[in-house]
Amino acid sequence: MVRPGRAMVGSGRVIKTLRLALLAAIVATSQASAGEPGLLRRFLLPDWQDPEDLPPRFRNHCSYDVTQGRYYCSDHCGVDYQFYYCSPRSFGCCHVGVGYCGWDGLLRCRP
């Protein structure tokens, strides 16, 4: 026989876990400094970064890609290259549309 209140002990842990997960998500999205995309936004479209996703100092040499129908910035990378920003320690150039930020926060270019 289950006594009233005993069944709620396990669900209290679930609620605490959910609250902690929500708090972690809020912190992760708000940790970006001015001009940087939030952590979750970096992973929603990992293969494309719009100019407004880049810190202001990297928003130069921007163009419109007709095949993708989006704007991108090259930041002195050269023709047919896109500048990607994953973190203050990991950023650089890949061919247009093939760069992405890995789960470890490092820039990768698909072959």
Number of C-alpha atoms within 10 A of each C-alpha: 3 6 6 7 7 9 10 10 9 9 11 11 11 12 11 11 12 12 12 12 12 12 11 12 13 12 13 13 14 13 12 13 9 9 12 19 21 17 18 14 13 23 16 9 12 18 17 23 24 15 20 15 20 20 15 12 8 18 17 15 15 17 13 11 13 8 6 11 8 13 16 27 24 24 18 14 15 13 10 12 20 27 29 34 25 26 16 10 10 13 17 18 22 22 18 20 20 17 24 24 22 14 10 7 18 15 21 19 17 10 7
